[in-house]
Amino acid sequence: MIPFTSDSCDGGYFRIASLNPNMGEWSVSVKILNCWSVSRGTGRELNMILGDEHFTQIQAVVRDELIDNYLSRLIIDEWVSIKNFDVSRVNSILRPVPHRFKIVFRSDTLVQSINMCSSRTYFNLTEFVSILSGIVNPNICVDVVGKIVNVRELVFVPSVEHSQGGYFELYFGLRDTECIHLECRLTGDLAVEFYDLWKHRSRNTVICIIKFVKLELSQEHRWRCTNVTGSTRIMLNPDLSITDEMHCWNPENDQVPIITRKENAME
């Protein structure tokens, strides 16, 4: 059991880090960082990523029969208070954030918009050298940032397993300020969205932030990042301080350092 202390609560709201299944009367003040729908059998499920003032993030789930009750109040980048909800363990192998638990809405869950004068950004930026070395847990999604390089053509991959006869696929690279390259693979609608956005900016330096990506091994047994349907978000040339350094930085070469690979990175 996770002990409750005065540090677990701020102004009547609990910190996300303190949430666990051993209590039932929770209330949190959070920013909605992402929101997407997932098909579950004949129904659907609304998933969110929430973040508090301490930069801690957690997944939240709204079941099919409750979605219509809450959808209009769950707006990305807005701050809300949430009261009366359950906390349960994340059972899937892949977690969108490191938190072991998730918020589960109930029929009596209360959601209210709140005013928060906060410009905090929520990024779990991971160094490319750590990814390529295999020391990052591939079962937890990460955020990456880098200069876009080596964009290939958008292609349609035939597949009998997809309802539309196949899916779009795009490969490109990101380069960080250490001149380390990370391969990226996007599929589906996100591949098309990224390609269209990049084409309109390709004459200039394009800095890309990709949030909530998973790590996978390529056929060459090299770690790369790829999107998770619904949850992954892309940002091109965002007006953020973390991208200023890359806009001003122009390396003289594109040499790729040799990275020692470890395939079994676990938490």
Number of C-alpha atoms within 10 A of each C-alpha: 7 11 8 12 8 7 9 15 15 12 7 11 17 19 23 27 17 14 25 20 14 12 13 12 10 20 21 24 26 28 27 20 19 21 20 15 17 14 10 10 7 6 10 15 18 18 20 23 23 28 25 21 16 12 17 17 26 23 23 22 19 22 17 16 11 15 17 11 11 16 12 8 13 19 16 15 15 15 23 22 16 19 19 17 21 20 19 16 13 16 10 8 9 15 21 24 20 18 17 15 21 26 26 18 22 15 13 9 16 15 18 12 16 13 9 13 7 9 6 12 11 18 16 17 14 14 17 25 19 14 25 24 17 22 16 24 19 24 19 19 25 26 20 22 26 24 22 22 18 11 16 12 11 18 14 14 12 12 11 8 9 9 8 9 11 14 17 16 19 21 18 18 19 23 22 19 15 12 19 20 24 25 19 21 17 24 21 18 14 20 19 17 12 19 20 12 13 18 10 9 12 13 8 9 16 20 22 21 22 21 24 28 26 21 23 18 15 12 7 6 11 19 24 20 25 22 23 20 16 16 19 21 17 19 15 19 15 14 9 8 8 11 19 13 10 18 15 9 12 11 10 7 7 11 10 12 11 10 14 11 15 15 17 11 13 11 10
